[in-house]
Amino acid sequence: MNWREKNMRYEEKRATLTDGTIILLRSPASADAEASLQYLDTTARETEFLLYNPGERTLTLEQEQQWLEGRISDPRGVQIGAFKDGMLVGMAGVSQAVPFNRGAHRASVGIAIVKDIWHLGLGTILMREAIAAAQRMGYEKLELAVCAANERAKRLYDRYGFKTYGVNQHAFKYQDGHYDDEQLMALDLTV
C-alpha cells in the first residue's frame, strides 16, 4: 500500500479480553472527543507512568476534536481506541518519529489503558495491532520510551521483541521529588 494515498483510519474490529469481555477497536473520531478527554484524565489519575500529571492536559473539547480528526487524516499515523460498552478504555497510537525524510522509516508508539482493564490482555491486543499498523504504513523501525519503573509495560515490550538501546537518567521528576529514568526501546520491523 502506498501510504501517501490513504488515510490511516483503523478498520473496526472486535477483540476478546481474557475475562471474556468484548472490546471494540476503532479509530476515535471527533464525536469521541469528550470520551477521549475523560480517558486522558482517568489514566493520568491512575498511573504515574505517563508524561503528564493529572490536570496538566488542558485541551478544550474543540481542540481534542481537531486532534482526533487530524489523526484519522494522517497517512503516517494511526490512533486505535479500545471501547468497552461505549466507554474509551485504552488507546494505542503510532506516528512518524522524525518529520524528515532521513527518519521517515521510524515510527513511535504509545499505549495507555484505564486501570479497570489492566491484566486482561488489552495491552497485548493494542501492541499487536499497533505493530501491524506500523508495518502496513511501511515503517521499518518502531520506537518507544517507557518509565524504567514500569515493569509490566517493559515485559509487554520485551515479549514483542523490543530491545533497549538507551536510558535517559532522571528523565521524569515526580511531584514528591523522586526521579525515574526513561528507557528507550526499539523494534526492527524488517526481520
C-alpha positions in Angstrom: 0.0 0.0 0.0 1.2 3.5 -0.8 0.9 5.4 2.5 0.7 8.7 0.7 -2.6 7.8 -0.9 -4.6 6.6 2.1 -5.5 7.9 5.5 -4.9 5.6 8.4 -8.4 5.1 9.8 -8.2 1.9 11.8 -10.7 -0.6 10.4 -13.2 -1.5 13.2 -12.9 -4.9 14.7 -13.8 -6.7 17.9 -11.4 -8.4 20.4 -12.0 -10.5 23.4 -10.2 -9.9 26.7 -9.1 -12.8 28.9 -12.2 -12.5 31.1 -14.5 -12.8 28.0 -15.2 -9.1 27.7 -15.7 -7.9 24.1 -13.8 -4.8 23.2 -14.5 -2.7 20.1 -11.3 -1.5 18.4 -11.6 1.5 16.1 -10.2 5.0 15.3 -11.6 7.5 17.7 -13.3 10.4 15.7 -14.3 13.9 16.7 -17.5 12.6 18.1 -15.4 10.7 20.7 -13.6 13.8 21.9 -15.5 14.0 25.3 -14.8 10.3 25.9 -11.1 10.9 24.9 -10.7 13.8 27.4 -12.3 11.6 30.2 -10.0 8.8 29.3 -6.9 11.1 29.4 -8.0 12.4 32.8 -8.7 8.9 34.2 -5.4 7.4 33.0 -3.4 10.4 34.4 -5.0 9.8 37.8 -4.5 6.1 37.8 -0.8 5.8 36.9 2.4 7.8 37.3 3.9 6.3 34.2 2.5 8.9 31.7 4.3 12.1 30.6 1.9 14.4 32.5 0.3 14.8 35.9 -3.4 14.9 36.5 -4.8 18.2 35.4 -1.9 19.2 33.2 -3.6 18.4 29.9 -6.0 21.3 29.4 -7.3 20.7 25.9 -10.7 22.1 25.1 -13.4 19.8 23.6 -12.8 21.6 20.2 -9.0 21.1 20.4 -9.5 17.4 21.1 -12.0 17.0 18.2 -9.4 18.6 15.9 -6.6 16.4 17.2 -8.7 13.2 16.7 -9.7 14.3 13.2 -6.1 15.1 12.4 -5.1 11.6 13.4 -7.6 10.0 11.1 -6.4 12.0 8.1 -2.7 11.5 8.8 -1.3 9.0 6.3 1.7 8.3 8.5 -0.1 7.7 11.8 -3.0 5.9 13.4 -4.9 6.0 16.7 -6.5 2.8 17.9 -9.2 3.2 20.5 -10.5 0.4 22.6 -14.1 0.8 23.7 -16.0 -1.2 26.3 -19.7 -0.6 26.3 -19.1 2.7 24.5 -16.5 3.9 27.0 -12.9 4.5 25.9 -10.7 2.3 28.0 -7.5 2.2 26.1 -5.6 3.7 23.2 -2.5 3.0 21.1 -1.0 5.5 18.8 1.6 5.2 16.0 3.1 8.2 14.4 6.2 9.2 12.4 9.0 9.6 14.8 11.0 12.1 12.8 9.4 14.6 10.4 12.1 14.5 7.8 12.9 12.0 5.0 16.0 10.6 6.7 13.9 9.4 9.6 10.7 8.6 7.6 11.3 4.9 8.2 10.9 5.3 12.0 7.7 5.4 14.0 6.9 5.9 17.6 4.3 4.0 19.6 2.5 4.7 22.8 -0.2 2.8 24.8 -2.3 3.6 27.8 -5.1 1.7 29.4 -7.6 2.5 32.2 -6.9 0.6 35.4 -10.2 -1.4 35.4 -8.9 -3.2 32.3 -5.3 -3.9 33.5 -4.2 -7.6 33.4 -6.9 -8.6 30.9 -4.7 -8.7 27.8 -5.7 -5.3 26.2 -2.1 -4.2 26.2 -1.1 -7.3 24.2 -4.0 -6.7 21.8 -3.2 -3.0 21.3 0.5 -3.7 20.8 -0.2 -6.4 18.2 -2.5 -4.0 16.3 -0.1 -1.1 16.6 2.8 -3.2 15.2 0.7 -4.4 12.3 -0.5 -0.9 11.5 3.2 0.4 11.5 4.1 -2.4 9.1 1.2 -1.6 6.8 2.3 2.0 6.8 5.8 0.9 5.7 7.8 1.7 8.8 11.0 -0.2 9.3 11.6 0.6 13.0 9.2 1.2 15.9 10.4 3.2 18.9 9.0 3.9 22.4 10.0 5.4 25.7 8.9 3.8 29.0 9.4 4.8 32.6 12.1 2.4 33.9 9.9 1.6 36.9 7.1 0.4 34.7 8.0 -3.3 34.8 4.6 -4.5 33.5 4.9 -2.4 30.3 8.6 -3.4 29.8 7.6 -7.1 30.0 5.0 -6.5 27.2 7.5 -4.7 25.0 10.1 -7.5 25.7 7.6 -10.1 24.6 7.2 -8.3 21.3 10.9 -8.1 20.7 11.7 -4.5 21.6 15.3 -4.0 22.6 16.6 -1.3 24.9 19.1 1.0 23.2 19.5 3.7 25.8 18.5 5.2 29.2 17.8 8.8 29.9 18.6 9.1 33.6 16.3 11.2 35.8 14.1 11.9 32.8 11.0 12.2 35.0 10.6 14.2 38.2 7.5 13.5 40.2 5.5 15.8 42.4 7.0 14.3 45.6 10.6 15.0 44.3 11.6 11.4 43.3 13.0 10.7 39.8 12.6 7.9 37.3 14.7 7.0 34.3 13.3 6.8 30.8 14.2 3.5 29.0 14.4 3.9 25.2 13.4 0.8 23.2 13.0 -0.1 19.6 11.7 -2.9 17.4 13.2 -3.8 14.0 10.2 -4.3 11.7 12.2 -5.6 8.8 13.0 -9.0 10.3 
